Amino acid sequence: MKNLKTQGFVLLDTDVAALNNSGKDSQSNYDNAVATKKITKGRSTHVYVSGQAWRYWWRQTLQKDHSWDMSPVERTKDVAFTEANPLKYADDDVFGYMRATKEEKTDEDGNILMKKGKPEMQDATVTRVSPLKNSALISVGSVQTAHSWSVMSRLDGNPVPYVKEEYGTVLKGMFSIDLQQVGTFATYNRTGFKNLTAGLQQKALQEGSELVPDESMRNPKGEAQQLVRLPRPTRLSRVQDTLRALKTLTGGAMQTNNYTDVTPKFLVLATLQSGNHPFGHIVRSGGLFGGEVTFDKEALGEALRDYANQIQGTVYIGRRRGFMEEEFADLTEWAKDFPQVRLGSVVEAIEGYCQELEQWMP
């Protein structure tokens, strides 16, 4: 089986935003001051949205716009976990989980085994590495943030001041979806590989799932371990929904007064035979202070040539009209040298890729 992965690269455009904050600003003279998330790289300062926040936006959009029934969260004193049922809940499948618990031990007929008058318990810990992996969303160029001084004045007496840190920049991010892993679950008892309990495995097979060999893992007899795989239409739909959610992606902090459209304004989608992401350096910072954003079409061309034997089918490139017009002015002319590239709007690129995905989904 081919190790196919969807590889995506996005650019988001922000004006006056504060999408992901890090709590109290310890460098401010004001008590009610909030800092945005920043990181330094060399002498440059970059703002960013954490990968966890991006995933939260993604998950919420799937729930609202694609009617995903989200796995309920259970919480004990020190930990929280979902139901860990990827058969029923697509988010458990796509976003992964870890659930440490015990269950009643049963015999082959399903009868509960007793020990000293109590049900005998066995370990039922399950984990799943997420098929969807994503980076943080980080500013391409160096950013100088602005401190916005505001007040709450709808009360008698002195107004209450507060300060927030804002910025305007272009954010870049990468993601990868393991097409082989979506809707496919290991059940062998090895840390990180046991995705289903015995009960869920049995239920999956009763409801139409199939067993497929895992050639990369073998038992002591040298036989391939067995994976439980959901029907293909279910797996394909989950990947397509995940990608289509980017068209209406919403989220971020401070949206009441700093409303920001967080849908991608530029996007690259391709299917590769490896997990290496080749498109991470196709934009770079420029200008005197490193605050400008430059599209490096030569870097994109190099990636397409270097990974030509890894890329399957069409590479879809989408851009929202009006975004970085000067940088992308000669993109159509450039693409003539790459017949595997298809240009369009962001929505056209996502839809085109989702349709082609029917060919590549295992």
KOLDO-515654 format. One line per 5 residues: their letters; for each residue x, z, y of N, C-alpha, C. Coordinates in steps of 0.1 Angstrom, whole numbers, plus 2048, in hexadecimal, padded with zeros to 3 digits. Example, Ala and Ser with C-alpha at 12.3 -4.5 7.8 and 13.67 -1.06 7.14 Angstrom:
// KOLDO-515654
as> 884 84E 7C7 87B 84E 7D3 884 84E 7DF  880 847 7EA 889 847 7F5 881 84F 800
//
This chain:
// KOLDO-515654
mknlk> 808 800 7F4 800 800 800 809 800 80C  806 7F8 816 80D 7F7 823 80B 804 82B  815 808 831 815 814 83A 811 810 848  805 80B 84A 801 806 857 7FC 811 861  800 80F 86D 7FD 818 878 7F9 810 884
tqgfv> 7EE 815 88B 7EB 810 898 7F4 817 8A2  7FB 80F 8AA 803 815 8B5 7FD 811 8C2  7FB 81B 8CB 7F5 818 8D8 7FE 81E 8E3  7FE 817 8EE 805 81B 8FA 7FB 81A 906  7FA 824 90E 7F0 824 919 7F7 828 927
lldtd> 7F1 823 931 7F4 827 93F 7E7 82C 946  7E8 838 94C 7DC 83D 954 7E0 83D 962  7D7 83B 96B 7DA 83B 979 7D2 846 980  7DA 84F 987 7D4 85A 98E 7D7 859 99D  7CE 85E 9A5 7D0 85F 9B4 7D3 86D 9B9
vaaln> 7C9 875 9BB 7CA 883 9BF 7C5 88B 9B3  7CD 88F 9AA 7C9 894 99D 7D0 8A1 99A  7CA 8A9 991 7D1 8B5 98C 7CB 8B7 97E  7CE 8AE 975 7C7 8AD 968 7CA 8B8 95E  7D6 8BE 95F 7D9 8C8 955 7E2 8D2 95B
nsgkd> 7DD 8DE 95C 7E4 8E9 964 7EB 8F3 95B  7F5 8FA 961 7FD 904 959 7FA 912 95D  7F0 915 965 7ED 923 968 7F2 926 976  7F4 933 979 7F7 937 986 805 932 98B  805 92D 997 811 928 99D 819 934 9A3
sqsny> 824 937 99B 82C 943 99F 834 941 9AB  836 934 9B0 83E 931 9BB 836 930 9C8  829 932 9C7 820 931 9D3 81F 93F 9D9  81C 93F 9E7 81A 94B 9EE 80B 950 9ED  803 948 9E7 7F5 94B 9E5 7F2 951 9D7
dnava> 7E9 95A 9D7 7E6 960 9CA 7DE 957 9C1  7D5 94F 9C8 7CC 945 9C0 7D3 937 9C1  7DE 936 9BB 7E5 929 9BB 7E7 925 9AC  7E4 918 9A9 7E5 913 99C 7EF 907 99C  7F8 908 992 802 8FD 991 7FE 8F3 986
tkkit> 802 8E7 988 800 8DC 97E 80B 8DC 975  80A 8D6 969 814 8D6 95F 81F 8CB 964  82C 8D0 964 837 8C7 968 842 8C9 95E  84B 8BF 95D 857 8C0 955 862 8B8 95D  86E 8BD 95B 879 8B5 962 881 8AD 957
kgrst> 885 8A2 95C 88D 899 953 899 894 95C  8A5 899 95A 8B0 897 963 8AD 89D 970  8AD 896 97B 8AA 89B 988 89C 898 98C  894 892 983 886 88E 986 87C 898 981  872 89A 989 867 8A2 985 85B 89A 981
hvyvs> 855 89C 975 84A 894 971 83E 89E 96E  832 89A 972 826 8A1 96E 821 89B 961  81A 8A4 95A 815 89F 94D 808 8A6 949  801 89F 940 7F5 8A5 939 7FA 8A7 92A  7F8 8B3 925 7FD 8B7 918 7F6 8AE 90E
gqawr> 7FD 8AC 902 7F6 8A5 8F7 7EA 8AB 8F2  7E9 8B9 8F3 7DE 8C0 8EE 7D2 8BD 8F8  7D4 8BC 905 7C9 8BA 90E 7C4 8AB 90C  7CD 8A2 90A 7C9 894 907 7C0 894 8FB  7C4 89B 8F0 7BC 89B 8E4 7AF 8A1 8E7
ywwrq> 7AE 8AB 8EF 7A1 8B2 8F2 798 8A8 8F9  79D 8A0 903 795 896 909 790 88C 8FF  799 888 8F6 795 87E 8EC 78A 883 8E3  78C 88F 8DE 782 895 8D5 775 897 8DC  775 89B 8E9 768 89D 8F0 761 88F 8F2
tlqkd> 769 885 8F5 763 878 8F7 75D 872 8EA  763 875 8DF 75E 870 8D2 751 877 8CF  750 884 8D3 744 88C 8D1 738 886 8D9  73B 884 8E6 731 880 8EF 72D 871 8EE  737 868 8ED 734 85A 8EE 733 853 8E0
hswdm> 738 85A 8D5 737 854 8C8 730 85C 8BE  729 867 8C3 721 86F 8BB 728 876 8AF  734 879 8B1 73C 880 8A6 736 88E 8A5  733 893 899 72F 8A0 897 73C 8A8 894  73F 8B1 89E 74C 8B8 89E 74C 8C4 894
spver> 757 8C5 88D 759 8D0 884 758 8DE 88B  74F 8E7 886 74E 8F4 88D 75A 8FC 88C  75D 904 896 769 90C 897 766 91A 893  76D 920 88A 76C 92E 887 778 936 88C  775 942 890 780 94A 896 780 958 890
tkdva> 78C 95C 88C 78E 96A 888 795 971 893  79B 97C 891 7A1 984 89B 7AD 97C 8A1  7B5 976 898 7C2 970 89D 7C3 961 89C  7BA 95B 894 7BB 94D 892 7AD 946 894  7AE 939 896 7A2 931 896 7A4 924 88E
ftean> 799 920 888 79B 914 87F 78D 90D 87E  78E 900 87B 781 8F8 879 77D 8FA 86B  772 8F3 867 76D 8F4 85A 776 8ED 850  77F 8E5 854 788 8DD 84C 780 8D5 841  776 8CE 846 76F 8C5 83D 76F 8B7 842
plkya> 779 8B0 83F 77B 8A2 844 771 898 83E  76A 89C 834 75F 893 82E 754 892 838  750 89E 83D 744 89E 846 748 89C 855  753 8A2 859 757 8A2 867 763 898 869  760 88D 871 76B 884 873 776 889 87B
dddvf> 774 893 884 77F 899 88C 788 8A1 883  783 8A7 879 78D 8AE 86F 796 8A3 869  790 898 866 798 88D 860 7A2 888 869  79E 884 875 7A7 87D 87F 7B1 886 886  7AC 892 88A 7B4 89B 892 7BB 8A6 88A
gymra> 7B8 8A7 87D 7C0 8B1 874 7BA 8BF 875  7C0 8C8 86D 7BB 8D6 86C 7C5 8DE 864  7C3 8EB 865 7C9 8F5 85C 7C0 900 85B  7BD 904 84E 7B3 90F 84C 7B9 917 840  7BC 923 843 7C1 92D 839 7B6 936 834
tkeek> 7B2 935 828 7A7 93D 823 7A7 93E 814  79E 946 80E 79D 947 800 78F 944 7FC  78D 940 7EF 780 93C 7EA 77E 942 7DC  772 943 7D7 76F 948 7CA 773 93E 7BF  779 943 7B5 77E 93B 7AA 773 938 7A0
tdedg> 772 92C 79C 768 928 792 76E 921 786  765 921 77B 76A 91A 76F 765 90B 770  767 904 765 764 8F6 765 756 8F3 767  74D 8FC 764 73E 8FB 766 739 8FF 773  743 904 77B 73F 909 789 73B 917 789
nilmk> 73C 91E 77F 739 92D 77F 744 935 785  740 93F 78D 74A 947 794 750 950 78A  75E 951 78A 765 95A 781 766 967 787  764 971 77F 764 97F 784 770 986 77F  775 990 787 780 998 783 77E 9A7 788
kgkpe> 77D 9B0 77F 77A 9BE 782 76D 9BF 78A  763 9B7 786 756 9B8 78D 755 9B1 79A  75F 9AA 79E 75F 9A3 7AB 763 994 7A9  75E 98B 7B1 762 97D 7AF 771 97C 7B1  777 974 7A8 785 972 7A9 788 967 7B4
mqdat> 792 96B 7BC 794 962 7C8 7A1 95A 7C6  7A1 94E 7CC 7AD 946 7CB 7B0 940 7D9  7BC 93C 7DB 7C0 937 7E8 7BA 929 7EA  7B4 928 7F6 7AD 91B 7FA 7B2 916 807  7BF 919 80A 7C5 914 816 7C6 905 816
vtrvs> 7C2 8FE 820 7C3 8EF 822 7C9 8EC 82F  7D0 8E2 830 7D6 8DD 83C 7D5 8CE 83C  7D5 8C8 848 7D6 8BA 849 7DD 8B6 856  7E8 8AE 854 7EF 8A8 85F 7E6 89D 866  7E5 89E 873 7DC 894 879 7E1 886 878
plkns> 7D8 87D 874 7DC 86E 874 7DE 869 882  7D7 870 88C 7D9 86C 89A 7E4 874 8A0  7EE 86E 8A5 7F9 875 8AB 7FA 86F 8BA  7FC 878 8C3 7FD 873 8D1 808 87B 8D9  80D 875 8E3 817 87B 8EC 80F 883 8F7
alisv> 817 889 8FF 811 88E 90C 80F 881 915  807 883 91F 806 879 92A 80F 87D 935  81A 876 937 824 87A 941 825 86F 94C  828 874 958 82A 86A 963 836 861 960  834 854 963 83F 84B 961 84A 84E 96B
gsvqt> 846 850 977 850 852 982 851 861 986  85B 864 98E 85D 871 993 851 874 99D  84D 881 99D 841 884 9A5 844 890 9AE  840 88F 9BA 840 89A 9C4 832 89F 9C5  82E 8AA 9C0 821 8AF 9C1 81D 8B4 9CF
ahsws> 810 8B4 9D2 80C 8BA 9DF 803 8C6 9DC  805 8D1 9E4 7FD 8DD 9E3 7F1 8DC 9EC  7E6 8DC 9E6 7D9 8DA 9EE 7D3 8E8 9F1  7D2 8EC 9FD 7CD 8F9 A02 7BE 8F7 A04  7B6 8FF 9FC 7A7 8FF 9FD 7A2 90D 9FF
vmsrl> 795 90D A03 78F 91A A05 781 91A 9FF  77D 926 9FA 76F 929 9F7 769 930 A03  760 929 A0A 75B 92E A17 74C 931 A17  746 930 A0C 737 932 A0C 734 940 A0A  739 949 A13 736 957 A12 739 95D A1F
dgnpv> 734 969 A21 736 971 A2E 745 976 A2E  74A 977 A3A 758 97C A3B 762 971 A3A  76E 975 A37 779 96C A36 778 963 A2A  77C 956 A2B 77C 94D A20 787 951 A16  785 94C A09 78E 94F 9FF 797 943 9FC
pyvke> 7A4 943 9FF 7AC 937 9FE 7B1 936 9EF  7B3 929 9EB 7BA 926 9DE 7C1 919 9E0  7CB 918 9D7 7D4 90C 9D8 7D5 906 9CB  7D5 8F9 9CB 7D7 8F1 9BE 7E1 8E6 9C0  7E8 8E3 9B6 7F3 8D9 9B7 7EE 8CB 9B2
eygtv> 7EF 8C1 9BA 7EA 8B4 9B8 7F5 8A9 9B8  7F1 89E 9B2 7FB 893 9B1 7F3 886 9B0  7FA 87B 9B2 7F6 86D 9B0 801 866 9A9  7FE 861 99D 809 85A 995 803 852 98A  80B 84B 983 807 844 977 80D 84C 96B
lkgmf> 804 84F 962 808 856 956 809 84D 94A  813 84F 941 814 847 935 812 84F 929  80D 84A 91E 80C 851 911 80C 848 905  80F 84D 8FA 810 846 8EE 807 84D 8E3  802 845 8DA 7FB 84B 8CE 7FD 842 8C2
sidlq> 7FB 848 8B6 7FC 841 8AA 7F1 846 8A0  7EB 83D 899 7E1 840 88F 7E5 83B 882  7E7 844 878 7EB 840 86B 7DF 83B 863  7DE 82E 862 7D3 828 85B 7D2 82B 84D  7DD 82E 846 7DD 831 838 7D8 83F 836
qvgtf> 7D9 848 840 7D6 856 83F 7C7 859 842  7C1 851 84B 7B4 854 84F 7AA 853 843  7A2 85D 841 799 85D 836 79F 85E 829  7AC 862 828 7B3 863 81B 7B9 871 81A  7B7 878 80F 7BA 886 80E 7C2 889 802
atynr> 7CD 891 803 7D4 896 7F8 7CE 8A3 7F4  7CF 8A6 7E7 7C9 8B2 7E1 7D3 8BA 7D9  7DF 8B5 7D8 7E9 8BC 7D0 7EE 8C8 7D7  7F2 8D3 7D0 7F5 8E0 7D6 803 8E0 7DB  805 8DB 7E7 812 8DB 7ED 80F 8DD 7FC
tgfkn> 817 8E6 802 815 8E9 810 815 8DD 819  80A 8DB 821 809 8D0 82A 802 8C4 823  800 8C4 816 7FA 8B9 80F 7EC 8BC 809  7E9 8C8 808 7DC 8CB 802 7D1 8CA 80E  7CA 8BF 80E 7C0 8BC 819 7B2 8C1 815
ltagl> 7AF 8C2 808 7A2 8C5 804 7A2 8D0 7FA  798 8D8 7FA 796 8E2 7F0 790 8DB 7E3  791 8E2 7D8 78C 8DB 7CC 77D 8D8 7CD  776 8E0 7D4 767 8DD 7D5 765 8D1 7DE  76C 8CF 7E8 76B 8C3 7F1 770 8B7 7EA
qqkal> 77A 8B8 7E2 77F 8AC 7DA 774 8A8 7D0  76E 8B1 7C9 763 8AD 7C0 757 8A7 7C8  754 8AD 7D3 749 8A7 7DB 74C 899 7E0  758 897 7E4 75C 88A 7E9 75A 87F 7DE  75F 882 7D2 75E 879 7C7 74F 876 7C3
qegse> 747 881 7C4 739 87F 7C1 732 876 7CB  737 876 7D8 730 86F 7E2 736 861 7E5  73E 85C 7DC 743 84E 7DD 751 84C 7E1  759 857 7E3 767 855 7E5 76E 851 7D8  77A 84C 7DA 782 848 7CE 78F 84F 7CE
lvpde> 795 84E 7C2 7A3 853 7C0 7AD 848 7C1  7B7 849 7C9 7C1 83F 7CB 7CF 845 7C8  7D8 83E 7C2 7E6 844 7BF 7EE 846 7CC  7F5 851 7CD 7FF 853 7D7 80D 851 7D1  812 845 7D3 81F 841 7CD 82A 849 7D2
smrnp> 829 84F 7DE 834 857 7E3 835 865 7DE  82B 86A 7D7 82B 877 7D1 827 876 7C2  830 87D 7BA 82E 87D 7AC 82E 88B 7A6  826 88C 79B 825 899 794 831 89B 78B  832 8A7 785 83E 8A9 77C 83F 89F 770
kgeaq> 834 898 76D 834 88E 762 839 880 767  83B 87F 774 83F 873 77A 834 86A 77E  827 86F 77D 81B 867 780 818 869 78F  813 85E 795 80F 85E 7A3 804 868 7A6  805 870 7B0 7FB 879 7B4 7EF 871 7B9
qlvrl> 7E3 877 7B8 7D7 871 7BC 7D2 875 7C9  7CD 86B 7D1 7C8 86E 7DE 7B9 86B 7DE  7B1 873 7E6 7A3 870 7E7 7A0 868 7F3  799 85D 7F2 798 854 7FD 789 851 7FF  785 853 80C 777 850 810 774 841 810
prptr> 767 83D 80F 764 82E 80F 76A 828 81C  76E 81B 81A 775 814 825 76D 813 832  75F 810 831 758 810 83E 759 81D 846  759 828 83F 75A 835 846 767 836 84D  772 833 846 77F 834 84C 781 82A 857
lsrvq> 77D 81E 856 77E 814 860 776 819 86D  76A 81E 86B 762 822 876 769 82E 87E  76F 837 877 776 842 87E 781 83E 886  789 834 882 794 82F 88A 78F 827 896  785 81F 893 77F 817 89E 779 820 8A9
dtlra> 772 82A 8A5 76C 833 8AF 777 83A 8B7  782 83E 8B0 78D 845 8B7 793 83C 8C2  795 82F 8BF 79A 826 8C9 790 822 8D4  784 820 8D0 77A 81D 8DA 777 828 8E4  77A 835 8DF 778 840 8E8 781 83F 8F5
lktlt> 78C 837 8F4 795 836 8FF 78E 82E 90B  784 826 908 77D 81F 912 775 828 91B  771 834 916 769 83D 91E 76F 84B 91F  77C 84B 91D 783 858 91D 780 860 929  77C 86D 928 77A 875 934 780 883 931
ggamq> 784 88A 93C 789 897 93A 793 89A 946  798 8A6 945 7A2 8AA 94F 79D 8B6 958  7A7 8BE 95D 7A3 8C9 966 7A1 8C4 974  79B 8CC 97C 798 8CA 98A 790 8BD 98D  787 8B9 983 780 8AD 985 775 8AE 98F
tnnyt> 771 8BA 993 766 8BC 99C 76A 8B7 9AA  776 8BB 9AF 77B 8B6 9BC 786 8AC 9BB  78B 8A9 9AF 795 89F 9AD 792 896 9A2  786 890 9A3 781 887 998 78B 87C 996  78F 87A 989 799 870 985 794 869 979
dvtpk> 795 85C 979 792 854 96E 79E 854 964  79C 859 958 7A8 85A 94F 7A7 850 944  79F 845 945 79F 83B 93C 7AC 833 93E  7B2 82D 934 7BE 825 935 7BC 819 93F  7C6 816 947 7C5 80B 950 7CE 800 94A
flvla> 7D7 803 941 7DF 7FA 93A 7E1 7FF 92C  7E1 7F6 922 7E1 7FA 914 7E7 7EF 90B  7EF 7F4 902 7F5 7EB 8F7 7F0 7F1 8EA  7EB 7E8 8E1 7E7 7EC 8D4 7ED 7E2 8C9  7F3 7E8 8BF 7F8 7DF 8B5 7F8 7E7 8A7
tlqsg> 7F9 7DF 89D 7FA 7E5 88F 808 7E3 88A  80E 7EE 886 81C 7ED 881 81D 7F3 873  828 7F0 86C 82A 7F5 85F 832 802 85F  835 807 86A 83D 813 86B 838 81C 876  83D 829 876 839 832 880 841 832 88D
nhpfg> 84B 829 88D 853 828 89A 84A 821 8A4  84A 827 8B0 842 822 8BB 84B 81A 8C4  849 80C 8C5 853 804 8CC 850 802 8DB  844 807 8E0 840 804 8ED 842 80F 8F8  849 819 8F4 84B 825 8FD 852 822 90A
hivrs> 85A 818 90B 863 816 916 860 809 91D  854 804 91D 850 7F7 923 84D 7F9 932  84C 806 937 84B 809 945 855 813 948  85A 813 954 865 81C 959 863 81F 967  86A 82A 96C 86A 82D 97A 874 825 981
gglfg> 871 824 98E 87A 81C 997 879 821 9A5  87F 819 9AE 87E 81D 9BC 889 827 9C0  88A 82A 9CD 895 832 9D2 895 840 9CC  889 846 9CB 888 853 9C6 882 854 9B7  881 849 9B1 87C 848 9A3 86D 84A 9A2
gevtf> 866 848 9AD 857 84B 9AD 84F 83E 9AA  855 833 9AA 84E 826 9A8 84D 823 999  843 81B 995 841 818 987 844 809 985  84C 806 97C 850 7F8 979 84C 7F4 96B  845 7E9 969 842 7E4 95C 84E 7DB 958
dkeal> 854 7DE 94C 860 7D7 947 85B 7CD 93C  858 7C1 940 853 7B8 936 85E 7B3 92C  86B 7B4 931 876 7B1 928 877 7BC 91D  874 7C8 920 874 7D3 916 869 7D1 90C  85D 7CC 911 852 7CA 908 856 7BE 8FF
gealr> 85C 7B3 905 85F 7A8 8FD 86A 7AB 8F2  873 7B4 8F6 87D 7B8 8EC 877 7C0 8E1  86D 7C9 8E4 866 7D0 8D9 85F 7C7 8D0  858 7BD 8D5 851 7B3 8CD 85A 7AB 8C4  866 7A8 8C9 870 7A0 8C1 876 7AA 8B6
dyanq> 87A 7B5 8BA 881 7BE 8B1 879 7C3 8A6  86C 7C5 8A8 863 7CA 89E 859 7BF 899  85D 7B3 89A 855 7A8 896 851 7A9 887  85A 7AD 87F 858 7AE 871 84F 7BA 86D  84D 7C3 877 845 7CF 875 837 7CE 87A
iqgtv> 835 7C5 884 828 7C3 88A 81F 7BA 882  813 7BF 880 809 7B8 878 7FE 7B2 882  7FC 7A5 881 7F2 79F 889 7F5 79E 898  7EA 7A0 8A0 7EA 79E 8AE 7EE 7AB 8B6  7F6 7A9 8C1 7F9 7B4 8CA 7EF 7B3 8D6
yigrr> 7E7 7BD 8D8 7DD 7BC 8E2 7E2 7C4 8EF  7E1 7BD 8FA 7E6 7C3 907 7DA 7C2 911  7D6 7CD 916 7CA 7CE 91F 7CE 7D4 92C  7C9 7CF 937 7CB 7D5 944 7BF 7D4 94D  7BC 7DF 954 7B1 7DF 95D 7B5 7D7 96A
rgfme> 7AD 7CE 96E 7B0 7C6 97A 7B1 7CF 986  7BB 7CD 98E 7BE 7D5 99A 7C9 7E0 998  7CC 7E2 98B 7D7 7EC 988 7E4 7E5 988  7ED 7E9 990 7FB 7E4 991 7FC 7D5 991  7F4 7CF 99A 7F3 7C0 99A 800 7B9 99B
eefad> 809 7BE 9A4 816 7B7 9A6 81F 7B8 99A  81E 7C4 993 827 7C6 987 823 7BD 97C  816 7BA 97A 811 7B2 96F 80D 7A4 973  812 79F 97F 80E 792 984 811 787 97B  81D 788 974 822 77D 96C 820 77F 95D
ltewa> 817 789 959 815 78D 94B 810 781 943  807 779 949 801 76E 941 80C 764 93E  814 761 948 81F 757 945 829 75D 93B  82C 76A 93C 835 770 932 830 76F 924  823 771 922 81D 772 915 81D 764 90E
kdfpq> 820 759 915 820 74C 90F 82B 74B 904  836 754 906 841 754 8FC 83E 75C 8F0  832 763 8F0 82F 76C 8E5 821 769 8E0  81F 75F 8D7 812 75B 8D2 80A 766 8CB  811 771 8C7 80A 77C 8C0 803 785 8CA
vrlgs> 805 783 8D7 800 78C 8E1 7F3 786 8E7  7E9 78F 8E8 7DC 78B 8EE 7DA 794 8FA  7D8 78E 906 7D5 795 912 7C6 796 915  7C2 7A0 91D 7B4 7A2 921 7B3 7AF 929  7A6 7B3 92B 7A4 7BF 931 7A6 7CA 927
vveai> 7A6 7D7 92B 7A8 7E2 922 79D 7E2 917  791 7E1 91C 786 7E1 912 787 7D5 908  78B 7C9 90D 78C 7BE 904 797 7C0 8FA  7A2 7C6 8FF 7AD 7C9 8F5 7A9 7D3 8EA  7A2 7DD 8EE 79D 7E7 8E4 793 7E1 8DA
egycq> 78A 7D9 8E0 780 7D3 8D7 786 7C8 8CE  790 7C1 8D3 797 7B7 8CB 79F 7BD 8C0  7A5 7C8 8C3 7AD 7CF 8B9 7A4 7D5 8AE  799 7DB 8B2 790 7E1 8A9 78A 7D7 89F  788 7CB 8A4 783 7C1 89B 78D 7BD 891
eleqw> 79A 7BB 896 7A5 7B7 88D 7A8 7C2 883  7A5 7CE 887 7A8 7DA 87E 7A1 7D9 871  796 7D2 871 78F 7D0 864 798 7C9 85A  7A1 7C1 85F 7AA 7BA 856 7B5 7C3 850  7BA 7CD 858 7C5 7D5 855 7C2 7E2 84F
mp> 7B6 7E7 850 7B2 7F4 84B 7B4 7F4 83C  7BB 7FD 836 7BD 7FD 827 7B0 7FF 820
//
